[in-house]
């Protein structure tokens, strides 16, 4: 499966962004999908995940109540709605798909700064 992220950019603190992940090469409904991020000098960390049917989601404590992960299995898309963004959310955000193997996108940069 191939993953392509989009939607990153520069936003002021308190602002919002919606990241998109387009999956191709396989039907993504059979994959556990997630978003991860990696800030400079830090390890990559899980931000949010969503089950194949979308009925179960999981969030890092640092983003609970601010970020929402969703998926559209008809369009093979996964989204991350990010609200109330903080400077510490600045990172490269990666889309991930797991079934037997793990697949990664190339990442999209999110910068939160005034």
MOBEL-V733793 format. One line per field, one symbol per residue. phi: phi as a letter, one per 20 degrees, with the letter a starting at -180 (. if undefined). psi: psi as a letter, one per 40 degrees, with the letter a starting at -180 (. if undefined). burial: b if it has 24 or more other C-alpha atoms within 12 Angstrom, else e. A space follows every 10 residues. Layout:
BEGIN
phi: ???
psi: ???
burial: ???
END
This chain:
BEGIN
phi: .dccebofre bfgnecbcec cedbnafffe dfdbdcbceg mcffcfdacb fgeneccbcf gfdgnddceb bcffelcccc eddlfcgfef aeddecccce ddcceenced cdbe
psi: ihhhiieiah iiheaiihii hhhieiheee ihiihiihih eiihihdiih ideeehiiii deehedihii igedefiiih hhifiideeh ihhiiihhcd ihiiaeihhh hhi.
burial: bebbbbbbbb beeebbbbbb bbbeeebbbe bbbbbbbbbe eeeebbbbbb bbebeebbbe eebeebbbbb bbbeebbbbb bbbbbbeebb bbbbbbbbee eebbbebbbb bbee
END
